[in-house]
């Protein structure tokens, strides 16, 4: 989402492209303009999403390794860190994401506790499906395993799960900051923060509305 990078706190400004004023991560293309790199990311994400829909069947159980593969398929042409767990500490709005040294262990637990429970994502009514999507989404966001693109990987995973459940891909425009929908985006961020404190109801309601809108 536009403007998200400069809101992350990273010690020592590690990993930014020289000349980008610490707004663009080190990349293979030497891009220093934030808007340019975001447009490229969006184009690549659209391409890889179509490929992944064909790759993962309705009976597929996702793993932590799959998320690394998805991240790599999306960003391998742009960032050296594609498909790899981050090695720097990150925080947003005063909330620290998982310590990088703990990420492999936390992702293993995420796979066992959530991916194995909720995928393949089949046989759910809309309310139950919304709960499953919100739990998986929020727990992945809390870990924040990658240096870039965590929210988009989490939303892509939710789409793949929704397809397994026989639903259409979710339309995130109502919560996407890039669509100039500030109120919807703020509501989404508020729901994420509530989830950090153990309240899943707001993010669950957002996913339910996305499901029934389709």
C-alpha angles and dihedrals in degrees: 000000000000116000096013099113097062090053094062118093112221122173116249093358088272120191103013125141111255110252095024096100088238094297101106125054121235105279140179093243099054091236113167101173115093096209092051094051092045092053090050092048091050092050092049092047092053090051096047093044091062090049094049093051087063094043102055118060128211089256096050121122111212123225136195088254089057090058090053089049091049091050091048094047089053102043107020092107092050113035133036088216094060112135093007129109113249120261098198131078116250136188137174129200090353093306113120116216120218118307106259092233089061098048099093090051094043092049090050089053090045089055094048098042102036115011093048091046100046103031133107081042103212140138097027128137116224095268094049092043091051089052092050093048093047094050094048092043096049097044091052091048091051091055093043092193099184134062091232138011101030095139093047093048089049091051092046090052089051089053092051090049091049090052090052087055091054095256130127121257110281120255106227097181092107091062100030116109091205088067091062089246098138097166093051092046092048090051090052092049090048089052091051091051090049088052090053085062093048100264108125096168097094097049089043090055091050092053091046091054090048090052098048091043088063 
